[in-house]
Amino acid sequence: MSDAERSTGDGPETVQVNLRLTQAFLDDIDTTWEEQGFNSRSEFLRYAARDAVKHPEFSREGWKQIAASEHELRTGDEELVSREDVLAMMDDGTDGE
């Protein structure tokens, strides 16, 4: 790995990682980080990766359900559920049906 791919400073050493994504997915990422108030795409991706590593109890299927529910709410296809309902669904692995 070249020196240009590693960075040292006051904090821990960082390593540059390259990803291949579809343009549509990258557009979704860019929209999301801006809407969520992150300072940059990199900051958002570090946050998402850290969250996935620190909270492995959220399964891929669970994240898919959350994303689908968010889409339904944004498009008006679904009604809101309470925080308690969401927690109960996560505890028992159901999708609320």
C-alpha positions as CSV (number, residue, x, y, z in Angstrom):
1,M,0.0,0.0,0.0
2,S,1.4,3.4,-0.9
3,D,1.9,6.3,1.5
4,A,-0.8,8.2,-0.3
5,E,-3.4,5.6,0.8
6,R,-2.5,5.9,4.5
7,S,-2.9,8.9,6.6
8,T,-1.4,9.6,10.0
9,G,-2.1,12.7,12.1
10,D,-3.1,13.4,15.7
11,G,-5.5,10.4,15.8
12,P,-5.3,6.8,14.7
13,E,-3.9,5.9,11.3
14,T,-6.5,5.8,8.6
15,V,-6.5,3.7,5.5
16,Q,-8.3,4.7,2.2
17,V,-10.8,2.1,1.0
18,N,-12.2,2.1,-2.6
19,L,-15.8,0.9,-3.3
20,R,-17.5,0.1,-6.5
21,L,-21.2,1.2,-6.4
22,T,-23.9,1.7,-9.0
23,Q,-24.5,5.4,-9.8
24,A,-28.1,5.0,-8.6
25,F,-26.9,3.8,-5.2
26,L,-24.3,6.5,-5.0
27,D,-27.0,9.1,-5.7
28,D,-29.1,7.6,-2.9
29,I,-26.1,7.8,-0.5
30,D,-25.5,11.4,-1.5
31,T,-29.1,12.4,-1.0
32,T,-29.1,10.6,2.4
33,W,-25.9,12.1,3.8
34,E,-27.0,15.6,2.8
35,E,-30.5,15.2,4.3
36,Q,-29.2,13.7,7.5
37,G,-26.8,16.6,8.0
38,F,-23.5,14.9,7.6
39,N,-20.5,17.0,6.5
40,S,-19.4,14.7,3.8
41,R,-20.1,11.4,2.0
42,S,-17.0,9.9,3.8
43,E,-18.3,10.9,7.2
44,F,-21.7,9.3,6.5
45,L,-20.1,6.0,5.2
46,R,-17.8,5.8,8.3
47,Y,-20.8,6.4,10.5
48,A,-22.9,3.7,8.7
49,A,-20.0,1.2,8.8
50,R,-19.3,1.9,12.5
51,D,-23.0,1.4,13.3
52,A,-23.1,-1.9,11.4
53,V,-20.1,-3.2,13.2
54,K,-21.1,-2.0,16.7
55,H,-24.7,-3.2,16.3
56,P,-24.6,-6.6,14.6
57,E,-27.9,-7.5,16.2
58,F,-29.5,-5.6,13.3
59,S,-29.7,-8.2,10.6
60,R,-29.5,-7.5,6.9
61,E,-33.2,-8.6,6.7
62,G,-34.0,-6.2,9.5
63,W,-32.3,-3.3,7.7
64,K,-34.3,-4.2,4.5
65,Q,-37.5,-4.0,6.4
66,I,-36.6,-0.7,7.9
67,A,-35.7,0.7,4.5
68,A,-38.9,-0.6,3.0
69,S,-40.9,0.9,5.7
70,E,-39.1,4.2,5.3
71,H,-39.9,4.2,1.6
72,E,-43.5,3.4,2.3
73,L,-43.8,6.3,4.7
74,R,-42.1,8.7,2.3
75,T,-44.4,7.8,-0.5
76,G,-47.5,7.8,1.6
77,D,-48.2,4.1,1.1
78,E,-48.1,3.2,4.8
79,E,-49.3,4.7,8.1
80,L,-47.1,5.6,11.0
81,V,-46.4,3.1,13.8
82,S,-45.4,3.9,17.3
83,R,-41.9,3.5,18.7
84,E,-43.2,0.7,21.0
85,D,-44.6,-1.1,17.9
86,V,-41.3,-0.8,16.2
87,L,-39.4,-2.1,19.2
88,A,-41.8,-5.0,19.6
89,M,-41.4,-5.9,15.9
90,M,-37.6,-5.9,16.3
91,D,-37.8,-8.1,19.4
92,D,-40.1,-10.7,17.8
93,G,-38.7,-10.5,14.2
94,T,-42.1,-9.7,12.6
95,D,-43.0,-7.0,10.2
96,G,-46.1,-5.9,12.0
97,E,-48.6,-8.1,10.2
